[in-house]
């Protein structure tokens, strides 16, 4: 049993090296195929990179989900603190900031320029306010709306203000971009299958006489197919690795302009490249696509070859 497994692995190792050597003997043709695969993979990778950086750039949108809770003028200091403590204990609340009526009036006086007019008032017209920041899990239009409803039901809460319409539009736009990335990746994945399949088909036609001789001496379709499967895997691996290089070069070319643009807007945003997990998944997916494309083509065309 052990000898059979060892012999099986040895045959695969020989085929692996042999298929790589065959590609090396045709460097220009092999590179063209790998380059086409790399370009097909680099497009969805670039779109995924844009999506991830868009998500990173809009991390500050959580601040737009802050909920302003205006209390009744009749609410005491103790009641205000009790409400703040009650909200802080909720699992969907990350933080609660108390803005007293005096603090609100001082901020308004400083920012509005109506200091003399405010001095003419007999009493402070502004109420105590609680600024509630939802937790990360609740920082969605649905989650904040549910939290707003729950807060409005608390006694001594006069009104709750939340404006997330623009955030809803942003979330919808990012969802659309995510769907577009998936659709593009699927279509270009099919393109990689066709590229590899057609290349393997031409390779089989060029080696038809060799395959006929193999079948004459008793080789099975699976045995004759094996080197083509490894060739497809090499095409996929090469295309995946080259796609990562292309995307990295694109990131390097855009890092400077993006950083300068962010600085003009007073932002510390920096363009991020692909993560290790994404890169590993890309290379693995490329190898699988190469194998699948070669398997489909080799199975069909080798089966049709009959020794004469």
C-alpha positions in Angstrom: 0.0 0.0 0.0 2.8 2.4 1.0 4.7 1.6 -2.2 1.6 2.3 -4.3 1.1 5.7 -2.7 4.8 6.5 -3.1 4.7 5.4 -6.8 1.5 7.5 -7.3 3.1 10.6 -5.8 6.3 10.0 -7.8 4.4 9.9 -11.0 2.6 13.2 -10.2 5.9 14.8 -9.2 7.5 13.7 -12.5 4.5 15.1 -14.4 4.5 18.3 -12.5 8.2 18.9 -13.3 7.7 17.8 -16.9 4.8 20.1 -17.6 6.8 23.0 -16.1 9.7 22.1 -18.4 7.5 22.1 -21.4 6.2 25.6 -20.6 9.8 26.7 -20.1 10.7 25.5 -23.6 8.1 27.8 -25.0 8.6 30.9 -22.9 7.0 33.5 -25.2 3.8 31.6 -25.8 3.5 30.6 -22.1 4.0 34.2 -21.0 1.3 35.4 -23.3 -1.2 33.0 -21.9 -0.2 33.8 -18.3 -0.3 37.5 -19.1 -3.9 37.3 -20.5 -5.0 35.3 -17.4 -3.3 37.9 -15.1 -5.1 40.8 -16.8 -8.4 39.0 -16.5 -7.8 38.4 -12.8 -6.3 41.9 -12.1 -9.5 43.7 -13.0 -11.8 42.2 -10.3 -8.9 42.4 -7.9 -8.6 46.1 -8.6 -12.3 46.6 -8.1 -12.1 44.7 -4.9 -9.3 47.0 -3.8 -11.3 50.1 -4.6 -14.2 48.7 -2.6 -12.1 48.0 0.4 -10.5 51.4 0.4 -13.9 53.0 -0.1 -15.1 51.2 3.0 -11.9 52.3 4.9 -12.4 55.9 3.7 -16.0 56.0 5.0 -15.3 54.5 8.4 -16.0 58.0 9.8 -19.6 57.6 8.7 -20.3 56.0 12.0 -20.2 59.5 13.5 -23.2 60.4 11.3 -25.2 57.8 13.2 -24.9 59.8 16.5 -28.3 60.2 18.0 -29.2 63.5 19.7 -31.6 62.9 22.6 -33.3 66.1 23.9 -34.7 65.8 27.4 -37.7 67.6 28.9 -36.9 70.9 30.5 -38.5 69.5 33.7 -36.0 66.6 33.9 -33.8 66.8 36.9 -30.0 66.3 36.9 -30.5 62.9 38.6 -33.0 61.9 36.0 -30.6 63.0 33.2 -27.8 60.8 34.7 -30.2 57.9 35.2 -31.2 58.0 31.5 -27.6 58.3 30.5 -26.7 55.2 32.6 -29.7 53.3 31.2 -28.6 53.9 27.7 -25.0 53.1 28.4 -26.0 49.7 29.6 -27.6 48.8 26.3 -25.7 46.3 24.1 -26.3 48.5 21.0 -24.9 51.6 22.5 -21.1 52.3 22.4 -21.0 55.6 24.2 -23.2 58.3 25.7 -22.0 61.9 26.0 -23.9 64.3 28.2 -24.3 67.9 27.0 -25.9 70.1 29.7 -28.1 73.0 28.8 -25.4 75.4 30.0 -22.8 73.7 27.9 -25.1 73.8 24.8 -25.8 77.5 25.3 -22.1 78.3 25.7 -21.3 76.4 22.5 -24.1 78.1 20.6 -23.0 81.5 22.0 -19.4 80.9 20.7 -20.4 79.6 17.3 -23.4 81.8 16.5 -22.1 85.3 17.3 -25.5 86.2 19.0 -24.0 86.7 22.4 -25.8 90.0 23.1 -29.1 88.6 22.0 -28.7 85.6 24.2 -27.9 87.8 27.2 -31.3 89.3 26.9 -33.0 86.0 27.5 -34.5 85.4 30.9 -33.7 81.7 30.9 -31.8 79.1 28.9 -34.1 77.8 26.2 -31.9 74.8 25.4 -32.6 71.5 27.1 -30.1 68.9 28.4 -28.9 66.7 25.6 -27.5 63.1 25.4 -25.4 62.3 22.4 -25.6 58.5 21.8 -23.1 56.6 19.7 -24.4 53.2 18.5 -22.2 50.2 18.8 -20.4 49.0 15.6 -22.9 46.2 15.1 -25.8 48.6 15.4 -24.2 51.3 13.1 -26.6 50.6 10.3 -29.6 52.5 9.2 -31.9 49.7 10.5 -30.0 49.4 13.8 -30.0 53.1 14.5 -33.7 53.5 13.6 -34.5 50.7 16.1 -32.4 52.4 18.7 -34.1 55.7 18.0 -37.5 54.2 18.6 -36.4 52.6 21.9 -34.9 55.8 23.2 -38.0 57.8 22.2 -40.1 55.6 24.5 -38.1 56.5 27.6 -39.8 58.8 30.0 -38.6 62.5 30.1 -37.2 62.2 26.5 -38.7 65.0 24.5 -37.4 64.3 21.1 -34.8 62.2 19.3 -33.0 63.4 16.2 -31.3 61.2 13.7 -30.6 61.9 10.0 -29.2 59.0 8.1 -30.6 59.5 4.7 -27.2 60.2 3.1 -25.7 57.2 4.9 -28.4 55.0 3.5 -27.5 56.2 0.0 -23.8 55.5 0.7 -24.6 52.0 2.0 -26.7 51.3 -1.1 -23.9 52.6 -3.4 -21.4 50.3 -1.7 -23.7 47.4 -1.9 -24.1 48.0 -5.6 -20.3 48.2 -6.1 -19.9 45.0 -4.2 -22.4 43.2 -6.4 -20.7 44.6 -9.5 -17.3 43.3 -8.2 -18.8 39.8 -7.7 -20.4 39.9 -11.2 -17.2 41.0 -12.8 -15.2 38.4 -11.0 -17.6 35.7 -12.1 -17.6 36.7 -15.7 -13.8 37.0 -15.8 -13.5 33.7 -14.0 -15.4 32.1 -16.9 -13.0 34.0 -19.2 -10.0 32.4 -17.5 -11.6 28.9 -18.0 -12.0 29.6 -21.7 -8.5 30.9 -22.0 -7.0 27.9 -20.3 -9.3 25.5 -22.1 -8.5 26.8 -25.5 -4.8 26.7 -24.8 -4.9 23.1 -23.6 -7.0 22.2 -26.6 -4.4 23.5 -29.0 -1.7 21.7 -27.0 -3.6 18.5 -27.2 -4.0 18.9 -31.0 -0.2 19.5 -31.3 0.5 16.3 -29.3 -2.2 14.2 -30.8 0.3 11.7 -32.3 2.0 11.3 -28.9 -1.4 10.7 -27.2 -2.3 8.0 -29.8 1.0 6.2 -29.1 0.3 6.3 -25.4 -3.1 4.8 -25.9 -1.7 2.1 -28.1 0.5 0.9 -25.3 -2.4 0.8 -22.9 -2.4 4.3 -21.3 -5.8 5.4 -19.9 -7.5 8.7 -20.6 -6.6 9.8 -17.0 -2.9 9.0 -17.5 -2.8 10.9 -20.8 -4.7 13.8 -19.3 -2.5 14.3 -16.2 0.3 16.5 -17.8 -2.3 18.8 -19.2 -3.9 19.2 -15.8 -0.6 20.3 -14.3 -0.1 22.6 -17.2 -3.4 24.3 -16.5 -2.4 24.6 -12.8 0.9 26.3 -13.8 -1.0 28.7 -16.1 -3.4 29.5 -13.2 -0.6 30.0 -10.7 1.4 32.1 -13.0 -1.6 34.3 -13.9 -2.6 34.7 -10.3 0.9 35.7 -9.2 1.3 38.1 -12.1 -2.1 39.6 -11.3 -1.0 40.4 -7.8 2.2 42.1 -9.2 0.0 44.2 -11.5 -2.3 45.3 -8.8 0.7 46.1 -6.5 2.2 48.3 -9.2 -1.1 50.1 -9.6 -1.3 50.7 -5.9 2.3 52.1 -5.9 1.4 54.4 -8.8 -1.7 55.8 -7.0 -0.4 56.0 -3.4 1.2 59.4 -3.9 -1.7 61.1 -5.7 -4.2 59.7 -3.2 -2.2 60.8 -0.3 -1.9 64.4 -1.7 -5.6 64.5 -2.3 -6.4 63.3 1.2 -4.1 65.9 2.7 -5.9 68.6 0.8 -9.1 67.6 2.6 -7.3 67.3 6.0 -7.6 63.5 6.0 -5.1 60.9 7.1 -6.4 58.4 4.6 -3.8 56.2 3.0 -4.4 53.8 0.1 -4.1 50.2 1.3 -3.1 47.2 -0.8 -4.5 43.7 -0.8 -4.3 41.7 2.4 -2.5 38.4 2.7 -5.8 36.5 2.9 -7.0 38.0 -0.3 -3.7 37.4 -2.1 -3.7 33.7 -1.0 -7.3 33.3 -2.0 -6.5 34.8 -5.4 -3.6 32.5 -6.2 -5.6 29.5 -5.0 -8.6 30.4 -7.1 -6.4 31.0 -10.1 -4.9 27.6 -9.8 -8.3 26.0 -9.4 -9.6 27.8 -12.5 -6.5 26.7 -14.4 -7.1 23.1 -13.3 -10.8 23.2 -14.1 -10.3 24.7 -17.5 -7.7 22.2 -18.4 -9.7 19.3 -17.0 -12.8 20.2 -19.1 -10.7 20.6 -22.3 -8.5 17.6 -21.8 -11.3 15.3 -20.8 -13.3 16.1 -23.9 -10.5 16.1 -26.5 -8.4 13.2 -25.2 -11.5 11.0 -25.0 -12.1 11.8 -28.7 -8.7 10.6 -29.7 -8.6 6.9 -30.8 -5.4 5.2 -31.9 -5.4 4.1 -35.6 
